[in-house]
Each structure stands twice: as structure tokens, then as C-alpha cells.
């Protein structure tokens, strides 16, 4: 009997310590240890400081732990964590010791965690939710913050030198006050593209104290009006002027005009802090699309009274097209304003006498402070480009990515980056619009189909043959989706979806059923490795971007696997609607 009791005690102790071998009984072991302890169950512990406290036997089930401080607390392994982040052994160690150097926290839900002063050098937070987290004075040197969610995150005094910030999600509530940062990387390097896009561009230059906050500010504190097809400079100028007139309290002021690719334009405009950017964008594009559809005589009649002001902005946009290194250094408040009279800020476009700078801006950016120079325009070439864009409708490609916490890690971010890069390089890139949804749940799938009306749907993740595709539940754990139910969903969207790519192991089972309703469906007839899956995606979307058919793109994708010497080129299979 003594041996039996000792064995149970040992197993219970190992479970509380986080031994994976005994995690099944951990809840009951902790429940026994916490019997009679302090209860914080369902309590709001926002900003509470438990530093140095002994928390043995405490109950944190359903508690709110936003920015709650657990630095150097004792006996945290003996609390009852419920579904809070305290249930993870590695996170408990992190918040107690503050040492997360070289640790991997990819795609974890760390919303509201308090890592003040933590050592996070070389740590990875790819796709991690750090919204509302406290990172004050934390050292994030060389940290990987690719696609990290950072809404209302506090970086006050933190160090970000050498961090990778590609596609991180910051908002106007993200606090960068006092951040220490000499340089950052705008892209995470891959084998195919090793250029990390260092900022500042000059490798011997660094951000001065407080300069990084100013550098990053325009990225999230502007109204961004992205024009990705059939760009009409005159309609843009007219629509923006009318938007400013209709919304004087929004204090619209253009700060940059950026050329993206060969024929896409991004207009960035500062707004009042109270402005509703979503509504402004919606109003702008409704008007812009209506203006583009007007006959020439109707358009001229509409803008007669506003001709001089509108033509200046129109010329700016044309200049951004024609001179990729056109940089606007100064700004003159002369002539008519493109802003409403009620606005105190005037943004006037005087194009006389200013200088054109060659090769100053590699990002094709026009920063609107002072405009000038002789504006030229190749109308013939522009008209030809617009005609070609009109001849083909833009196809939306929807990427749905899923890698539940309790499944093997996949290189989904690399796959999506390669798809995006291939389309950006493609001859007919203007015909495709890439949309992404990560960590997808069932409701995310049909909502994305409703929102984007895609022509091509690409799933990246795990498959389980007849058991279904692996999505995520509310806790980011594995949830298999029934094949018939998934096929029925695609049947509902069969009038818009033309092709489905299931880049997941054993997904041929789903491809066969979905192909009853969708013209082209690609699945995998066995397990497929990360490398082969990525190579197939590269070949497939490069071909589509070049204007080839789905069947040709499928064949090229298989061939790219074969060319790379990977013996999985027969794994992808194409199913066609009969």
C-alpha cells in the first residue's frame, strides 16, 4: 500500500510540474492541491500586481488576467488555471522569470499577457495574438513579429532593434512611446528571397532616439485608398476632393502617393483621430467607381467648376506612375485648396518650380509636403494599360490557413509568402487580388466566402482523409470538418468559385466530393511534405499569374516538384466537374 500511495504522489507531482506524460491527471491533481486556497475565480484582475506573492492553492478559473503581473511569484505551478494562459507550463515560467530568449511562441493566444522587462531576444511570435499585452521595457531585439496581432499593445521603453515586422498588425492604439530601435526588417528572409528590407535602407544609418515611432506612425494612422485595377487619375482626384468637401471634420490631408507594381496606386491621407476610416473608404470608392463609369461629356460637365484644383492632384498621380523615384520634398500653400473651406488645414498643389529628385525613394513613394516640377504624361501607354485591365475581371484568391495547436507545425507562412511573391512578379498580376485568413474556424470559412466572393479558394493545413480537413475550434485546437458538409458549403458558392486547391495531406477525398459542384478541385492522394506543398503552390500560381489555365497551372505545379528532385510530383490530383 505504501508503494502504491508513493507512486500516485509522484505522478501527481510530475503532472503539476507539467510532465506531458501525466497531463491527463493534472487537473485533478491541481484541484486537490488547491483545495481550500484563495479563490480569484471569475475575478477581474486587470493590472493587478502579484509580484513576489505565494499563490499556492489559488483558483484563477475564468479570471480576467489582462496585464496581470506574476513576476517572481511562488508556487504558480500549484494554482488552478482553468482556460487562462496559466495552464501552459512554458508561459508560467516566462511570466515568473521574464526569460523568453530564443523561445518559440508562434500562434499562441497571449492576449493581455504581462511581459514587462522580459528578455525576449531572438524569440518568435509569428501569428501570435499579443493584443493588450504589456511589453514595457521588454527586450525584443531580433524578435520575429511576422503577422503578430498588436492591437492596444504597450511597447513603452521596449527594445525592437533588428526585429522582423512583416505584416504585423498594429493600430492607432498600439503604444510606441520611448521605443529603442536602431533598425528593423520589413520582411522575413526566405531561401528564395533573402532580402529582409532593412529600414533605414543605408546599412550604416540607424534611427535616432524616438525616430522609430515617427517612422512607423503613418503605417497605421492614415486612410489608405488602394487602387488595384483600371486606375483613373482624374476620377481619383475628383473623388478625393468630394470626399474632403463632404467630410470637413475628418480633416483629410494627403501625405503620400505610392505606386505599387506597374499600375497600382495607394493614396495615404491623414485624418482626424475621430474619423471613421471604414466609412470614409466606403464613401470614397462608391463615388470613385461611379465617376469612372460616367461618359466623357458628363464627367466634364461635373468637374467644370473644380477643374484647376482637380487637375493638380490628377497630375500628381500620373507623375507617381511615370516616375517611380519621384520624391516630394517641400510643399507650397499657394493657389486653390483641395480641402474644404471649413477645414483649418490646407493641402494645395502648386506644381510650379519645385524639384524632382531621382533615385531618392526606392519604395515608389510620394510624400506630399511640397509638389512641383514639369509633369509629363504618356497618355497612349496609360490608355493601353487601362484597356487591357478592362478586358479581364480581377479574380480574388482566398487563402485559408489552419495549423491547430495540437497538430504538427507547418510552414504555412512561407507558402503564402511565395504565392504572394509569385503573383507580384507575374505578367498579369493586375488580374488577381490575394486575400488571407489565418487560424480559421468553421465560421471563418463561410464568412470569408461571403466577404470576398473569391474565384479561387486555397486551403493550407492538415488533412485526415475521409475524416475531414483540420480547422480550429474556439480554443485553437483541432476540429475536423465533415467532407459532405464542406462540399455542401461550396455548392452554395458554386456560382462564384471556379477552383479549389486543398494543399493538405490525403485531401483527395474532399476534392472528389467538392468537384461535384466546382469546375476544378485539386487535392492530395497521400501525405505531402511541406517542401513539396510549397513548390506546387509556387508553380501553380506563377502559371495563373502568367495568364495560363487551371489545368496548365496544375501540371506546372507538379512539374516544379519534380524539377526540385522531390519524389512527390504525383501526389497532387486534379478533379474536374463532370
N, C-alpha and C positions, 0 to 999 in steps of 0.2 A: 504493500500500500504506500509506503514511503517513497519508493521509486516512482510509482505512478503519479503521485502528487508533485514530485520534483520535476517530472517531465512536463506536466501541464503548466507548472510555473515557468519553466524555461521557455516553452513555446509561447506562452502569453507575453513574456518579457521580450522575446525576439519579434513578436508581432507589433508590439508597441514601438519598438525601435525601427519599424519599417521593413523588416525582413520580408521580401516578396514571397518567400516560401510559405509564410504563415499569414498572409494578408487576409485570408478568408475569415479568420477568427479575430482580427484586430479590433473590429467594432465592439465585439462582446468583451474583449479584454480591457479596452479603454473604458467601456461603460462600467465595468466592475471597479477599475481604478479610480474613476471619477465619482463614484457613489458618495453622496454627501458633501461634494465640493461646492465652490462658488458657482452660481449659475448666472451666465450672461445670455441665456437663451433668448433669441429674438430681440436682443437689445441693440440700440443704435450706438455703436462705439466709434463713430466718425471722429477722427483726430484725437482719440484717447491715447495717452502715453502710458504703456505698461513697462517701460524700461526698468530693468533690474528686479522686476516683481517675480515672485514664485507663483506660478499658475497651475501647479499640480492640482488635479481634480476639478478644474474649471470646465464649464459647459458653454461652448460657443456655437452650438447648433442654431442655424437661422439668424445668427447675429450679422449686423452690418459692420464690415471691417474696413471701411474707406479711410485710407491713410492712417490706420491704427498702427502705433509703434510698438514693436516687440523686441527692440534691441536689447540684447544681453539678458533676456528673461530666463527663468529657470523652469525646468520640468514641462516645457511646451509639448514634449512627446506624450505627456500623460493627460492632455486635455481631450475633450470630446469635440471634434471639429465640425461634425455634420458635413455639409457640402461646401464649406468655405475652403479657401486656398490652404488652410492649415492642415488639410487632410494629406497633402503631399509632403513626404519626408524631406526632399531636397529644398522645397520652398521654406519649410520650417527652419532648416539650417541656415538658409540665406537670410531670412529676416532677423534671425537671432545674431548671427555672426557678422552679417554685412559683407561676406566674401562670396562673390559670384564670378570671380575671374575665370575666363575660359569655359564657362558653363553654357549649356545649350537649353534655352527656354522657348524654343520655336513653337509658335501656335498655342501657347498656354494662355489661359484666361487669368491675367494678373491685374484685372481692373481694380483700381483703388489700393494697390499694394504700397506699403511704405518702405522705400529703399534709400532713405536719406543717408548720404555719406557712404553708400555701399561701393565696394570695389567691383566694378563690372567691366573691367578692361578685357578686351577680346571676347566678350560674351556675345551670344547670338539670340536675337529676339525676332526672327523672321515670322511675320504674320501674327505676332503676339499682341494681345489687347492690353495696353498699359494706360488706357484712358483713366483719368482722375488719379493716377498714381503720383506719389511724391518721390521725385528723383533729385531733390535739393542736394547740392554738393556731391552728388554721385560722380564717380569716375567712369565714363563711358568711352574712354579712348579706344579707337579701333573697333567699337561695338558694331554689330550688324543689325541695323534698324530697318531693313528692307520690308516694306508693307506693314510696318508696325502701326497700330492704332494708338494715337496720342491726343485724343480729344480731352482738353482740360488737364493735361499732364503738366506738372510743375517741375521745370528744369532749372530753377533758380540756382545760380552758382555752380551748376554741373559742368563737367569737362566733356567735350564732344570731339576733340581733336582726332582726326583720322576715321571718324565714324562713316559708315555706309548708309546713305539716307534715301536710296532709290524707292520711289513710290510710297514713302512714309505718309501717313495720314495725320497731318496737323491741322488745327483750326485756329480761329482768332482767339480761342480760349486757352491755347497752349502757351505757357509762360516761359520765355527765353531770357528773362531778366538776369543780367550778370553772368551769362554763359561764357565759359572759357573755351575758345575753339580757334585753333590756328588755321586749320583747313579741314574740308570734308570731301567725301567722294559721292558724286551724284549717281553712280551706277556700281553695282556689284560685278566685278570682273568674272568672265566665264572663259572656258578653254577657247571658244570661238572668238570672243571679243574681250581682250584683256585690258582695254582702256577703261579705267574707272571714272573718268571725267572729274579730275581733281578741281576743286574751287578753293582759292583763286587759281586760275589757269597756269600762271607762272609758278613753276615749282620752287622758286626761291622766295616767293611772296607768301605772307601769312595775313590772316585777318587781325586787325588791331583790336584792342580791348573794346568789347561791346559791339564790334562791327558785324559779327555773325548774325546777331538779332536783326540788324538792319538789312542784311543780305537776304535772310530767309523770309522777312516780313511780307514782301509783295506776293510771295507764292500763295499765301492764304488770305491776304487782306484786300483782294481785288475781285471785281466782277469779271469773269473770264468768258468771252464770247468767241467760241471756236467755230470756224467756218471750214468744213472739210469737203465741200463739193460745190462746183459751179459758182465760184466766188465772184460776186458782182460788187466792185469797189463803190460805185455810185449808190447802189442800194444800201450798202453798209453805212456810208456816210449819212445818207438821209435817215435811215432807221435809228442811228445813234443820236442824231440831232433831235429827232422827235421824242426819243426816249428821255433825253435830258430835259426837254421842254415839258413833257408830261409828268415828270417826277422831280421837281425842283428841290425838294427836301432830301433827295438822295445824294445831291452834290456830286454828280458824275464828272469824272475828270480822267481822260485817257492818260495812262502813264507808259504804255508800251504797245507796240505793234510788232508781232513776231511772225516770221514766215516759217511754216512747218513743212518740211519736204519741198516739193516743187511748186505745189499750187494750193496750199492750205494756209489760212491766216488765223492768228489768235489776237484778239483785241483785249487788252487788260485795262480796266478802268477802276480808279479809286472810288470808293463810295463813303457815304456817312456810315458811322458804326451801327446806326439803327436801320439801315436799308435792308430790305428783304431781297437778297441776291437771286433767290429762286424765282420770285415773281418778276423781277426786272429782266432776267434772262428769258423767261417765257414770253413776256410782252414784246421784247426786242425781236425775237425770232419769228413770232407771228407776223409782226409788221414787216420784217425783212423779207420773208417769203412772199407776202402779198405784193410788196414793191417789185420783186423780181419778176412776178407774173404779169405786171402791167405792160400794156402796149407802149411803144416809144412815145407817141403823141400824148398819151395820158400821163406818163411819167414826167414829161417836160412841163406839162401844164401844172402838175402838182408842185414842182420844185422851183418854178419861176421866181418866186419871191425870196427863195432861200439859196439861189444859185451860187453866190460868191462864197458863202460860208461852207456849203456842202462840197464844192469843188476842191477846196483846200484839203479837207480830210480825204476826199477821193484820191487826190494826187499822192498823199502820204502812203495810202495803201498800195497804190500802183508802184511807188518807189520801193516799198518793202518787198514786193515781188521781184523787181528788176535788179535791186542792189542788195544782195544778201548781207553785205557788211556795212550797210548804210546806218550810221550811228547819229543820233540826235543829241548834240552836246548842250545846246542852250535853248532858251525858249523866250519868245518875244510876245508881250501882250499888246499887239497893235492890230488895228483893223477890227472886224466884227468878231464877236464871240460866238463859239458854237454852243455855249452854255446858255440856259435861260436867264433872263434879266433878274429874276428873283434870287438867283444863286450869287453868293458873295465871291465864289471862286470863278475866275475867268480862264478858259483854256482856248486861246485864239491861235490860229495857224497862219503866221506870216512866213511865206516861203521865199522872201527876198533877202539875198545877201548872206545867208548862213553857209557853213562849210559842210561838205560831205567828207566823211572820214573813211578811208579804205582799210579793210582788214582789221578793224578795231574790235568787232564783236563776232566771235565765231558762232554764237548761238542764233544768228539771224534775228537779233532783237533790235527794235527801235524804241528807245526810252524817251518818251515825249516830254522834253523840257524846253527845247527850242528847235524849231524846224527851219530848214532853209535849203538853198541850192537850186540848181536848174533841174527841174523834174522832166524826165523823158519817159516815153511810153511806147512799147511795142504793141500797138493795138491789134495788128494782124495775128501775132503769135498768141496773144491773150484770147482773141475770139476763137482761134482754132482749139485752144485748150478747153474753153467753155463748151464748144460744140461737142467735143469728144466726151466730156463729162456728162453732158445732157443725154448722150446716146445710150448710156447704161445706168441703171439704177444702182445705188450703193447697197451692197449686201452686208448685213450685220452678222458677224461671227461671235457667238456667245460661248465663252469658256466657263465651264462649270468644274471647279476643282474641289476634291474632298480627300482628306487624309486623317480619319478619326484618330484620336489619341491612342487608342488601344490597338492600332494596326501598324505594320512596318512603315518606316519613314520613306517617302518617295520624293524624287527631285522635281516636284510639280512646278516650283517657281522657275527652274531652269527651262523646263519645257515651254511654259507660257512666254518667257522672255524670248526664246528662239522663234516662236510663232510670230510674236510682235515684231521682232527684228527683221524676219524674213519678209513680212508684209510691208514694212517701212522701206525696204530696199527694192521692192517689186516694181515692175514697169507700170502696172495698173493698180498701184496702191490706193489711188483715189476712189476705187470702186469698192473698198472694204472698210468697215468700221468695227474695230475689235472691242468687245465688252467682256468684263470679267466678274465672276462671282466666286468667292472662296469660302471654304469650310461650309459647304452647302448642306442645308437640311431639306426635307421634302418640300416644305412651303417655299423655300428659296427657288426651287426649280420652276414651279409653275408661275411664281411671281416674276421671275426673270423673263420667262417666255411671254408673259403679258406685257411687261415693261418695254422690252426691246424688239419684239416681233422678228426674231433672227431668221436668217435663211439657212445658216449652218450652226449646229449645236455640237460642241466638242466637250466630252466628259473626260477628265483626267483623274484617275484614282484607282481604287481596288475593285476587282470583280470577284464573284464567287459562283460562276456558272449558273445553274438553274436556281440557285438560292437568291440571286439578285445582285444589284450593284450596291456598293458600300457608300452610303451617305452618312450624315452625322445627326445625332439626336440633340436635345437641348443641352446636354452635358458634354457635347463634342465627342461622344463615344459612338461606336459602330452601330449603324442602323441599316439593315438590308432592305432594299426596296423591291417589292414583288415585280416580276417581269411583266406579267399581264397588266398590272396596274400602270406600269411605266409606259407600256405600249398604248394603252387607252389614252393616257395623257397626250402622247404625241399624235394620236388620231385627232384629238380636239384641235391641234395646231397644224394639221396636215395641209391647210391652205397656204401657210406661210413657210414652214420648214421644208427645205429641199434636201438637206443632207444631215446625217447624224454620225459623228465619229465617237466611238466608245473606246478610248485608249486605256483599256483596263484588262487585266487577265481574265480569260475564259468568258469574254463578253459576247461571243458568237451567239450564245443562247438568246440574249436580249436583241441582238441585231436581226436574227431571223424573224422574231415576232414584230418588232418595230417596222421592219421592211414591208409589212402588210399595208402600211399607211404612208410611209415616207419613201420617196423615189430612190434615195441612196443611203445605205447604212453600212458603216464599217465597224467590225468587231474583231476580237482576237480569239483564235481557235484553241489557244493554250495559254500558259503563263508567258508573259513577256517582260523582259528586263527593262530597267529604267533607260539604259543607253539606246536600246532598240526602239522603245516607245518615243524617245526624243527625236531620234533620227527619222522615224517615219513621219512625225509631225512636221519636221523641217522640210522634208521633200514634198509632202502633200500640200502645205500652204505656200511654199515657194512656187509650186506649179499653178495653184489657183491665182496667186498674185500676178503671174505672168499671163493670165487670161486663158489657161488651159481648162479642160473639162474635169469633172469629178473623177471619171474613170481614168483619165491620163494621170491626174494627180495621185490617185491611189497606186497606180503602177510605179510612178516615180518614187513615192514614199517607200514602197517595198524594195525598190532597186537601191535607194540610198542606204538602207540597212545592209543589203548585200555588198555594196561597194565598200562599206566600212569594215567588212570582214566579220560581221555578226551573224551567226547561223540561225537567225530568226526571221528571215525575209518572207517565209511562207506563213508566218503567224497571222498577219492581218488578212482578213477576208472581206470582200465586198458583196453585200446583198442588195439586190435591186427589186423594187416593187414590180410584181408581175402584172 
